[in-house]
């Protein structure tokens, strides 16, 4: 396969390590998107991207029936095979404790929605509430200010994500402006605030 000769995603050996498993699935998914591979080509390629227990599972369940499978289905069923039965409870607790932390809103959203796919019997309401409560405090305040409510079904994850990214950009802009103003005040000593640093230093260099 030509795509494999250009770049080969990492392999997965069937180890029950959540982050490693998800990173592998993400890498394969990104790889197929970049190369425009069909579902069948992707499923077929997975055969050389698995080793040890994962390869044994592929041979037993997928080989010979590749047309009946998708990467999504492999992700779900292989996950159920390699992780212990009680792992759903562990993931449920991980979901309940999840927070945005220092991540961007987009990355936080991706992490939470992926985690939610692994938690059985999770409702849309629970996902919406965790996304809200786990997000940065300033975002929760901004969402409330524009009338959003995690208990309201009309406050969808999509609405929160789109508006939240705007608030995030606004905060970054304000932070950059504050730093620029502080630099003008302390570093340029009397220079007009509209002058850019490069213009100021060039002008003074030739005086």
C-alpha positions as CSV (number, residue, x, y, z in Angstrom):
1,X,0.0,0.0,0.0
2,X,1.5,3.3,-1.1
3,X,0.3,5.2,2.0
4,X,2.3,2.8,4.2
5,X,5.5,3.4,2.2
6,X,5.2,7.2,2.9
7,X,4.3,6.9,6.6
8,X,3.3,4.0,8.8
9,X,1.3,4.6,11.9
10,X,2.5,3.0,15.2
11,X,1.3,-0.5,15.9
12,X,-0.9,-1.7,18.8
13,X,-0.1,-4.9,20.7
14,X,-3.4,-5.3,22.6
15,X,-2.1,-3.8,25.9
16,X,-4.9,-2.6,28.2
17,X,-3.6,1.0,28.4
18,X,-6.4,3.4,27.7
19,X,-4.3,6.4,26.5
20,X,-2.1,4.2,24.3
21,X,-5.2,2.6,22.7
22,X,-6.9,5.9,22.0
23,X,-3.7,7.4,20.6
24,X,-3.3,4.5,18.2
25,X,-6.9,4.8,17.0
26,X,-6.5,8.5,16.5
27,X,-3.2,8.1,14.6
28,X,-4.7,5.5,12.2
29,X,-7.8,7.7,11.7
30,X,-5.7,10.7,10.9
31,X,-3.4,8.7,8.6
32,X,-6.4,7.4,6.6
33,X,-7.8,10.9,6.3
34,X,-4.5,12.4,5.1
35,X,-4.2,9.7,2.4
36,X,-7.9,9.6,1.5
37,X,-8.2,5.8,2.2
38,X,-11.5,4.1,1.9
39,X,-13.0,2.2,4.8
40,X,-12.1,-1.1,3.3
41,X,-8.5,0.0,2.7
42,X,-8.2,1.2,6.2
43,X,-9.6,-2.0,7.8
44,X,-7.2,-4.1,5.6
45,X,-4.2,-1.9,6.6
46,X,-5.0,-2.5,10.3
47,X,-3.9,-6.1,9.8
48,X,-0.3,-4.9,9.6
49,X,-0.7,-2.3,12.3
50,X,-1.5,-4.8,15.1
51,X,0.8,-7.2,16.9
52,X,0.5,-9.9,19.6
53,X,-3.0,-10.2,21.2
54,X,-4.4,-7.5,19.0
55,X,-3.2,-9.4,15.9
56,X,-4.7,-12.6,17.2
57,X,-8.1,-10.8,17.7
58,X,-7.9,-9.4,14.1
59,X,-7.2,-12.8,12.6
60,X,-10.1,-14.3,14.5
61,X,-12.7,-11.6,14.0
62,X,-11.9,-9.4,11.0
63,X,-9.7,-11.3,8.5
64,X,-11.8,-12.6,5.6
65,X,-14.7,-10.3,6.5
66,X,-13.0,-6.9,6.0
67,X,-16.0,-5.5,4.1
68,X,-18.2,-6.0,7.1
69,X,-16.0,-3.9,9.3
70,X,-15.2,-0.2,9.9
71,X,-12.4,1.5,11.9
72,X,-15.1,2.6,14.3
73,X,-16.3,-0.9,14.9
74,X,-12.8,-2.2,15.3
75,X,-12.2,0.5,17.9
76,X,-15.3,-0.5,19.9
77,X,-15.0,-4.3,19.7
78,X,-11.3,-4.5,20.1
79,X,-11.6,-2.2,23.2
80,X,-14.2,-4.6,24.7
81,X,-11.8,-7.5,24.1
82,X,-8.6,-6.2,25.6
83,X,-9.9,-4.2,28.6
84,X,-11.3,-5.9,31.7
85,X,-15.1,-6.1,32.3
86,X,-14.9,-3.7,35.3
87,X,-13.1,-1.1,33.2
88,X,-16.5,0.6,32.4
89,X,-16.8,1.5,36.1
90,X,-13.2,3.0,36.0
91,X,-14.0,5.0,32.9
92,X,-17.3,6.2,34.5
93,X,-15.4,7.6,37.4
94,X,-12.8,9.1,35.1
95,X,-15.6,10.8,33.2
96,X,-17.2,12.2,36.4
97,X,-13.8,13.7,37.5
98,X,-12.8,15.0,34.0
99,X,-11.8,18.7,33.8
100,X,-10.5,21.0,31.1
101,X,-7.4,22.0,33.0
102,X,-4.8,23.7,30.9
103,X,-6.2,22.3,27.6
104,X,-7.8,24.4,24.9
105,X,-11.6,24.1,24.7
106,X,-11.3,22.2,21.4
107,X,-8.9,19.6,22.9
108,X,-11.0,19.3,26.0
109,X,-14.1,18.7,23.9
110,X,-12.3,16.0,21.9
111,X,-11.0,14.2,25.0
112,X,-14.4,14.2,26.7
113,X,-16.5,13.1,23.7
114,X,-14.0,10.3,23.1
115,X,-14.1,9.2,26.7
116,X,-17.9,9.4,26.7
117,X,-18.0,6.8,23.8
118,X,-16.5,4.3,26.2
119,X,-18.8,4.8,29.1
120,X,-22.0,2.6,28.8
121,X,-25.4,4.1,29.3
122,X,-24.2,7.7,29.3
123,X,-27.0,10.2,28.5
124,X,-26.7,13.4,26.5
125,X,-27.6,15.3,29.6
126,X,-24.7,13.8,31.6
127,X,-22.3,14.7,28.8
128,X,-23.6,18.2,28.5
129,X,-23.4,18.8,32.2
130,X,-19.8,17.3,32.5
131,X,-18.6,19.5,29.6
132,X,-20.0,22.6,31.3
133,X,-18.9,21.7,34.9
134,X,-15.4,20.6,33.7
135,X,-14.7,23.6,31.6
136,X,-12.8,26.7,32.8
137,X,-14.7,28.9,35.3
138,X,-14.6,31.9,33.1
139,X,-16.3,30.0,30.3
140,X,-19.1,28.8,32.6
141,X,-19.7,32.5,33.6
142,X,-19.7,33.6,29.9
143,X,-22.1,30.8,29.0
144,X,-24.5,31.8,31.8
145,X,-24.2,35.4,30.8
146,X,-25.5,34.7,27.3
147,X,-28.4,32.5,28.7
148,X,-27.0,29.0,28.4
149,X,-27.8,26.4,31.0
150,X,-26.4,22.9,31.3
151,X,-29.9,21.6,32.4
152,X,-31.5,23.0,29.3
153,X,-31.7,20.6,26.4
154,X,-31.4,23.5,24.0
155,X,-27.9,24.2,25.4
156,X,-26.1,21.6,23.2
157,X,-22.5,20.7,23.3
158,X,-22.1,22.3,19.8
159,X,-23.5,25.6,21.0
160,X,-21.2,25.6,24.0
161,X,-18.2,24.6,21.9
162,X,-18.8,27.3,19.2
163,X,-19.5,30.1,21.7
164,X,-16.8,29.0,24.1
165,X,-14.1,29.1,21.4
166,X,-15.1,32.7,20.7
167,X,-14.8,33.5,24.4
168,X,-11.4,31.7,24.4
169,X,-10.2,33.8,21.5
170,X,-11.4,37.0,23.2
171,X,-9.5,36.2,26.3
172,X,-6.3,35.5,24.4
173,X,-6.7,38.8,22.6
174,X,-7.2,40.7,25.9
175,X,-4.2,39.0,27.3
176,X,-2.0,39.9,24.3
177,X,-3.3,43.5,24.4
178,X,-2.5,43.7,28.2
179,X,1.0,42.5,27.6
180,X,1.5,45.0,24.7
181,X,0.2,47.9,26.8
182,X,2.5,46.9,29.6
183,X,5.5,46.7,27.3
184,X,4.7,50.2,25.9
185,X,4.4,51.5,29.4
186,X,7.6,50.0,30.9
187,X,9.8,49.3,27.8
188,X,9.2,52.3,25.5
189,X,9.2,55.1,28.0
190,X,7.0,57.7,26.5
191,X,6.6,56.2,23.1
192,X,3.2,56.4,21.6
193,X,1.2,53.3,22.2
194,X,0.3,52.9,18.5
195,X,4.0,52.5,17.5
196,X,5.1,49.0,17.0
197,X,8.3,47.9,18.9
198,X,10.3,47.3,15.7
199,X,9.4,50.8,14.5
200,X,10.4,52.4,17.7
201,X,13.8,50.7,18.0
202,X,14.6,51.3,14.4
203,X,13.8,55.0,14.7
204,X,15.9,55.5,17.9
205,X,18.8,53.6,16.5
206,X,19.3,56.3,13.8
207,X,18.8,59.3,16.0
